[in-house]
């Protein structure tokens, strides 16, 4: 066996017991479930036009400068089409993450809002400047850092680009980009309606409609509502929906044909996610005891205008204007209990963060038409400018008390009150210029080069007021106004093996602006070894070396992609936290610059085994390492971060599955997912444990109607999406690991109508 193969197989076998009995059980039962579905495809005499045809092996990519297909993109990318979205998900983008190699998320909220690609990405944002490593765009509306409202009803496609995307997207895409597109307007009349119901109080309904409004104007509109109890029971309140989900999404698009090949597309979005947040328990289970359950709500209004057309026979113009305004409320019960639960101690805390965010973006780009190619008609070119105005404010309130007078001799708080407020404002202005050249060197070889320069300026201010132990009239004030010149780009060489297959090699550089540690100022006391210079941290850059193979084989029935990569993180922004007092809300968050690297592999395939049977799979392998880190950890945390893996960076992610769509209207999709054990955080060293889940959807179509039965997490696997280690329980407040559970088994039925 070649060394390379032995290396990767050994890596898998050593990564968190991937060969345990649960893994084998899931694979065996998954295979057995497929047998009756396969047998049902024997007689296909009566044919229907399927709602769920097997997806095409080549997918259109719209996130690039020019529309292309995924096999022509010289980097690692996953494109999830409409049929896959409808069969593999119920409501939210987080349900599709396991289809993407080397992608993970942090369960720090009611919905996935913080994503990781190749081990890079934020885990939370409790304070400080918004500074995402992974961009999130819906219909040209930039929602980076607030992508938790990504419901999937009436979506056309989702593209996940892995690795730095600086030339195309700038500072928001250090580790990658998620680009979501809803259904576009079309001239033909269309109606889609859906209703689903399931266990745990799951109910959803949605409708989408579109068609021609006049000779030059087409439109498409949709409205969707989802609700569920949220899988937790609050024993103190006697409630089964304190962690519930109540989510509204409205979308719309208008497409004008302006004449002379010009068109304008107006997109708008309204989302109101008013969800509970009661997912943490001192006993680490689905029984909670909080007397003040939290909320995780987000209301977003956004719109975008895309204008495209020829300037002349050689040059085309694309103008994209985007705006989004989001109000976010994130709150929770600080000590996760109630007066009876913590008796004889008086112990009660609350935490809330009200976040307002406004983003306005404008991009102009010029593209060469086929007649505008340069350098002997061998080179396509792009030249553009971009500007963003981002304003965000946070109002964080922490309040509570602790009374240990019941301990008499040992009491120290009789009581101790806490009441603090951190108000911050952040204004950032980004201005950039970018360009790209795609040059044909020979009939089979193409050289591509992109470059982006960006000027980033920010004004940050915060006021911290301690109403108990400080002077309310003299808050602790931070003011920063940094400015940075940033740059990134890419250089790639593509070699066409045949009309349907290619090799590529890529070097790309991404970047991310610096930021601030507002809570650190009050912790700068003698003996900490930190000075005021630690309040600010430097920009991060990421250099990615990648090689890949893409193509169609077996008479275009097999699509296969493979990428290997090595990434070097310079001044990586590593965020850790330390508990400042016994107050469960009182943490100091510190982002400091470190050094690290990672390498890995990503591969995916889709095989059309017959007219109605398609097999698919995706594998991500990742090894990461922190090379340098100067800060000391908390005294009771053994070991050091140097040499450790990144947080939320599983060593493997795996998806295997199959889709059936028969001419008689039968349809089924089954997915087996596996994720390796990953570190929960940089502040401590506990890990999640590996886990496997199986999802199944089976149904039948009759004319314009279809009925689907579904089960998610078929074997009710227990797994964890987030963990914290800190002192919560009085009177000793010993450090303990507390975990957030992933969703348990869900089952139900969906009815669809399509015209």
N, C-alpha and C positions, 0 to 999 in steps of 0.2 A: 504494500500500500504506500503511495507517495507520502512524503513527510507532511505536505500541506493537509491532506485528508486526515492523517493520523492526528495532527495537531487540533483540528476542529472537533473531531469525534471525542478526543480525550477531554477537550474543553467542556463539551456538553455533559459527558459522563461525570465529571467532577463538580458540576454546577447544581448543587442543592437537590440531590436525589431525584433527578429527572426520571429514573427508572423505577420509582416506587410503585406500590400496588395500585394506588389511585390512578396513576397515569395509565397503567396497563388496563385497568378496569374500564376507564373511559374509552380507550381505543377499541376494546372488544365490543362493548355495548353499542358504541357508535356504528361499528360495522354491522351488527345484528339489526339495528334499527333500519339500515339502508336496504336490507334484503326485501321486505315486503313492498317498499316503495319501488324498487327496481322491478319486481315481479308485476306490479300494476301497470307497467308500460307495454304489456304484450300486445293488446289489440288496439290499434290506433286508427280505426276506420273512420270515425267522426272527428273532423278537425275543427279547432277553434283558433281564432286569432288571439294568441296568449297575451295577457297583461304582463307576463314575466318571462319573456323570451331569454334564452341564454345570452349573457352580455357579450358584446363584441370583444375580440381579442386585442384589437387596437382601439385605444380611447383618445378622444380629442382633448387636448390640453389647452385651456384658455388663460392660464396664469402667465404664460410666457409673453414676450413682446409680440410675437406673431402666433396665431393659432396653428397648432401642429398636432402630432399624435405622440403618445407616450413613448413609443419605440424610437422616436427621433430626438428625444430630449437627452442630452449628454450628461445626465446626473441621475441620482437615485430618486425615484418618484413613484408614488402609489396613486392611482386614479380609481375612485369608487363611483361606479355609474348608478343611474337611477334604479335599475332593476335590483342591483345588489343592495342599495340603501333600503328599498322597500322590503326585501326578503330577510335582511340581516339585522335590522334595527326596528325598534318600536317608536321611540320618541326623540332620542338625543344622540349627538355625535359621540358621546362617551361609549355608546354601545357598539360603535364601529372601530374603536381604537385597536382592538386585537387583530384586525385585518392588516394593520400597518406594521411592518418589521421595525423593531427598535423604537417603538413608541409607547409611552406610559403617561400616567396622569397622577396628580396628587388629589386625594379625596378630602381636601380641606374646604368643604362647603357642601351644599346640597347637590350641586352639579359640578362636573369637571370644569374648572376654569383655568387651571394651571397645568400645562402640558410639558412633557419632556421628549426630546428626540435625540437619540444616541447619547442619552444620559445628561443632556443639557436642557435646562429650563427651570423656571421658578417653582417653588413649592408652596408659597403663600405670599401675601402682601399685607402685613399687619401695620406697616408704617413706611414712610419714605417715598421717594420718587417712583412713579411707575416706569419700569424699565424692562420690558419683556424681551426674552431671548427668542421666542417663537411668535411670529406674526399670525394674526387671525383676521381674515377678510371675508365678508359676506357681501356678494354683489357689489364689489368695489367700495364697500363701507368698511373702514378700518376699525376693528374691534379688538385689536391686540391688547391682551391683558384683561379683557372683559368678555371673553368668548363663551361664557357659561350659558348663554341664551341660544345655543345652537341646536334648536329643534330640527328634525329631519323631514317633516311633512312637506311635500311639494318641492323637494330639492332635485336638481338635475344631475349634479355631480359634486364630489369633494376631491380635491387634489391635495396631497401631502408631499411637499418637497423637502427632502432631507439634506442636511448640510448647509453651509452658508449660502445665502441668496442675496448678497450685497448689491450686485449690479442691478438686479431687478427691484429689490424692495428696501435696500438700505439697512439702517440700524435696527429695525424691528425683526430682522430675520437672521440673527447670528447663527442659530442652530437649524433653522428651517422655516417653512411657511405652511399654514393651512388655508386653502383658498376654496371657498364654498360658493356654488352658483345655484340659485333657484331656477325653476322652470322659466324659460324665455317665452315671450309672446310669439304666437304663430297665427297665420292667416286663417287656418281652419278652426272651427268651433270645437272646444273641448270642455268637458266637465269631469272632475274627479271628486268623489266623496268617500269618506272613510269613517268607520266607527269601530272602536275596539273596547273590550271589557275583559277584566281579569281579576285574579285574586288580589288581596291587599287594597281593595277599593279602587283598582285601576279602571279608569274610564277616559276615553278620548273620542273626539269627533272633529272632523275637518272637512272643508270643501274648497276646491280650487276650480276656477273657470277662466277661460280665455277665448280669444278669437279676434276677428277683424271688427274694429270700431268704425272705420270708414276706409276709403280707398288707400290712404297713406298711413293709417294708424292702427296698430294691433296692441292688444292688452292682455295681461294675465294677472289674476288676483287670487289670493288664498287667505283663509282664516282657519286657525286650529286651536283647540283647547285640550289640555291634558291634566288629569288629576290622579293622585294616588295617596295612600295613607303614609307611605314612607318606611315601612318595615320595622318600626320600633313601637314599643308600648311603654307609655309613661305611667308607672304604677302610682306615683303620688297624685297625679291629676286624674287618673282613671281614663286616660286618653290613648287612642291608637293612631292618632294622626298629628301628634305634636311635631313630627318630622315630615309632614306631608308635603306634597308637591301640587301646585296650582299654577299652571303655565299657559299663557296665551301668546300666540304668535300670528301676526298679520304681515303679509308681503304683497307687493304689487310691482308691476313693470308695465311701462308704455314704450313702444318702439315706433318711432316716426321714420318714414322714408321721405327724406327732404328733397330728393331729386339730385340728379347729376352724381349719383353714387354716394351721396352723403346720407348718414342716418344718425339719429339721436336716441339713446336709450336711457329712460328715467327709471330708477329703482328706488323703492322705499320700503322701510322695515319698521314695524312696531312690535315690541316684545315686552310682556309684563310677567315676570316670573316671581310670584309671591309665595316662596317656599318656607316651610319650617326648617329649623336647624336644631335638632335634639338627638344627635347621633353619638354622643359620648356618655359613657357610664363609668363610675368608679369600679364597677364589677366586670367591665369589658364584655358586655353582651348586648342583646337587643332589648333588655329591660332597663329603662332609664328612670331617674328619680328627681329630676330637676323641677324646681317650683317656678322658674322663670325661663321657659324654653326660648331659644333664640329664633331669629329670622334670617333667611338668606334670600333677599329680594333684589331684583334688578329690573328697572324700567328703562327701556332704550327706544329712542326715536332716531331714525337715521334715513339718509337718502344719498343717492349718487346720480350724477349725470355723465354719461359717456357719449362723446361726440366723435365720429369718425368720418373720414372722407378724403378724397385726393386734393392736394394743393395744386398739383399739375400732373403731367403724365409720368413724372419721375418720383414724386414725393407724396406720401400720405401722412395725414395728421391724426393723432389720437389725443383727445383731451378728456381727463377724468377728474371730476370734482366730487369729493365725498365729505359728508358731514355726519356726525353721530353725537348724541347727547344721552348720557347714561346717569341714572341715579341708583346707587347701590346701598343697600342696608345689610350689614353683616353683624349679627349679635349672637350672644350665647350666654347661658348660665355659667358663671365663672367657676363655681365649685361643683357643678353637676349634681347637686343634692338638694335637700330641704331640711327644715328645722328638726323633724323627727329622725331623719337619716343620720344627721351629724350629732344628735344629742349624746352626751351632755354639753357639747360645745356649741356656742353660738357662731355660726359660720355661714355667710351669705354674701356672694359677689355677683355682679353683672358686668357685662362688657358690650359695648356697641360701637360700631364704626359707620358713620354716614359719609358716603363718598360720592362726589359729583364730578363728572368728567365730560369735557367737550373737546371734540377733535374735528378739525377742518383740514382737508388735504386737497392739493391741486397738483396734477401732473400734466405736462405737455410733452409729447414725444413725436418726433418726425421719423418716419420709416421709409426706406427706399422701396419703390415699386419694382416689378421685374424690369421696367425700362430705366430705372434709376440706379442699377447696380454699378459699382465702380471697380477700378483696377482691372480693366479689360473685361468687364461684364462678369467677373468672377466673385464679387463680394457684395453681400447685403449689409446694410448699415442701419443703426438706430442712434439717434441723438435726442436727449431729453433733459428737462429740468423738473424739479419736484420741490414742493414746499409743504410744511405741516405746521399747524398751530395747535398745541395741546395744552389745555388748562385742566387742572385737577385739584380738588380740595378734599381734605379729610377732617372729620370731627370725631375724635375717638374719646369715649367716656368710659372710665373704669371706676367702679364704686362698690363698697362693701364693708364688712366688719368681721372681726374674729374675736371671740371671747372665750378664754380658757379658764375663767375663774373657778370652774368646777374642779379643777385640779388643785386648788388651794395652795399647797406648799410650792408647787412647781409653776404656778400661773405667772405669766408675764404680760398678758393682754387682758385687760379687765374693763372695757374691751379695747381693741386696736381698730380704729376706723381708717378707711382708705377712701379717698375721693380725688381723682385726678382727671385732667382733660388735656389732650394733645390736639391742637388745631394746626393744620398745615395747608399751605397752598403751593402749587407747582405750576410754573408756566415755562413751556419749552417751545423753541422755534428751530425748525430744521429746514435747511436750504441745501439742495444738492443738484449736481449736474452729472449726467451719466451718458455712456455711449457703449456701443457694441459693434463689432465687425465679425461677420461669418463668411469666411473665404474658402472657396474651393481650390485646393492646391492641385489635385488631380481628379479624375473621374470618381475615385474611391475615397479620397482623403479630404477632410475639411478641417481648417483651423479656426477656432472661435476665441475671441478675446473681448472681455468686458471690463469696464472700469467705472467707479463711482467715487466722487469727492463730496463730502458732506460737511457743512458747518452747523454745529449744534450749539445753541445758547439756551441757558436756563436761568430762571429766578426761583429760588426756593426759600420759603420762610415757614417757621413753625413757632408756636408758643406752647410751652408745657407749664401747666398750672397744677400745683399740689395744694388742694384746699385744706388739708389737714396739717401737714408737716412743713409746708412752705408758706410763702407770703402771697396770697391771692392777688395782691396789687402789684406784685413784681414777678411775673412768670419768667421762666427760663426761656430765652429767645435764641433761635438760630437763624442766620441769614446767609445764603450762599448765592452767588451768581456766576457759575463756571461757564466756560466756553471752550469748545474743542474743535479741532479740525480732524476729521476722520476719513478713512478711505478703505475701500475694498474692491474686489473684482474677481475675475476668473479667467483662466486660460485652459482651453481644452483642445484635444486632437481626436477627431473621429475617423475611424476607418471602416468603410463599407465592405463587409465580408461578402454580401450578396444583396440582391434587391430587398431582402427581408431580414437582414441581420447586420449588426454593427458592433464594433469594439470602440471604447472611448477611454481616454485618459484625461484627468481633470485635476487642476490645482486651483483652489478658490480660497479667498480670504474674506472673512466676515468681521464685523465690529459691533460694538455696543457701547453706548455712552457711560460715563461714570455716574456717581451718585453720592448719597449722604447717609449717615447714621444718626438720625435725630435723637434717639433715646440714649445714645452713648454719652452725650454731654453731661448728664446728671450722674453718670457712673465714673467719671474721671476724677477719682480720688487718689491720694498718695498710696503707692504700693501696688497699683494695678499694672504698672508698666506701660500704660497707654497715655499718649498726649493728645492735644487737640487736633494734631494732624491725622489721627485715626478717624475723625468724624467724616472726612471725605475719602472716597476711594476712586481709583483711576479707571479709565475705559478698559474694556477687554477686547482682545482680538483673537480670532480663531483661524488657523490655517488648515485646510482640508486637502489631503492627497487621496485621490480616488481613481479606481479603474473599474470598468464594467463591460458587460456583454448583454446585448438585448437582441431579440429577434423572434420571428415566427418560423416554426419547423413543422414537419409531418404534414405537408400540403396545407400549411397555414391553419392547422388545427391545434397547435401547441404554441403558446406564448410563454417565453421564459426570459427572466431578467436576473442578472447577478452583478453585485457590486461589492468590492472590498475597499476599505478606507482606513486611513490613519489621520487623526486630528490632533493638532498641537494647540493647546489653550495657553495664550500668553496673558498674564495678569487676570486670570480667571476670577470672576466675582463670586466668592464663596461666602454664603450667608449662614451664620450660626446664631445661636441664642443662649442666654444664660438667665436663670431665675434670679431676680434681684433681691426679692424678699420672699417670705412664705405666702404672700398674696398670690393666688394662682393666676392672676392676670398680669403680674408685675414681672415682665421680662425685658432684658436689654437685647436688642437685635443688632448684630454686627456683621456687616459685609466688608470683607477685606480681600485684597488681591493675593492670589496664589498662582501656582503653576501646575499644569496637569496635561495629561494626554490620554487618548483612547484609540482603539482600533477595533475593527470588526468586519462583519459580512452581512449583507442583505440579499435575499433571493426570493423570488416569487414566480409562480407558474399558473397557467390556466390552460386546461386541456379539454377540448371539445371531443370527448370520447365517442359520442354518437350524436344523432340529430337532437336528442333530448337530454343528454347526460353530460354534464360538465364537472370536471374536478378542478379544485383550486388549492393553493397553499402559499404560505409566506413564512419565512424564517429570518429572524434577526439574531445575530451573535454579537456580543459586545464585551470588551475588556477595557476598563478604565482605571486610571491611577492618578492620585494626587502626588505630585513630585515635590512641591515646596509649599509650606504653610507656616507662618511665623507666630501666629497668636497661640497662646497657651489655652488649653481647654479647662473646663471647670475641674476643681480639685478631685471630685469623686468620680470622674470619668477616666478609666484606665486607658493606657495606650495613647497613640497620637494619630492624627489624620494622615500624615505623610505615609504613602504606600497603600492607603486605603482606596476603595472604589468610590465613584461619585454616588450621590444620593439619588434614589429612584431611578437607578440604572441597572435593570435586570440583565443578567448575563445571557439570557436567551428569551426570545418571544417566538411563539409558534402558532400558526393557524393551518389547519387542514380541513377540507370539507368538500362537499359536493352539492350540486344544484340539478334538480330535475324539472323540466318543463315540457310536458307532452302535448301532442296535437289534440288530445281529448280533453285538455284543460286541467289535468293533474299537475300540481307543482309542489316541490319540496326543496328545502335547503337545510343542510346540517353543517355545523361548524364545531370543530374541536379546537380549543385554545389552551395554550400552556404558557406560563410566565415563570421565570426563575426568581429566586429569592433576591431581594434588593434591600439596601440600607434605607431606613426611613428618613434619615436626616444627617446633617453634618455635625450636629451637636452631641450625638451619642451614637452607639454602634450596634443597636439592635436591628434585626432584619425582619422582613415580612414573611419569609417562608415561601417556597414555591407552591403553585396551585394550578389546577386545570379545571376548565369549565366546558360544558357542551350546550349548544343552543340548537333548537330544532323548530322548524316551521313547515307545516304540511297543509295543503288545501286543494280546493277544486274551483274551477271557473265555469260558469254557465252564461254564455253570451256576454252581457255587459257587467255581470255580477261575479264576485268571487268571495269565497269564505275560507279563511285560513285559521287553523289552530296552531298555537305556538307555546313553546316552553323555553325559558331562558334559565341557564344554570340548572340543567336537567337533573343532576345528581346532588343538588343543594350543597355544593362545595363551600366550605368556610374559608374565606380569604380576606386579606386586609389591604386597604388602599392608602392608609396614612397611619402614622404612629407618633406619639410624643412621650418623652421620658422626663418626668419632673416630680416634685413633691406636691401632692394634692391633699393627702389624708391626715387630719390632725390626730394626735398632738405632735407626732414626730416628723411628719412631712417627709417621709423617706422616698427617695427617688424610685419611681415605678413606671413601667411601660404601659401606656394606654393606647389602644388601637381602635381604628375606625374600620368597621366591617363593610365589605362589598355587598352588593345586592344578593339576597338569597334566591331560591327558586321562585320564578314567576310563571304563570300559565294563564292562558285566556284565548280569546277568539277575536278575529278581525274580519269585518265585512267591508268590501270595496265595491264601488260602482264607478264605471268609467265609460264616458261617451266621447 
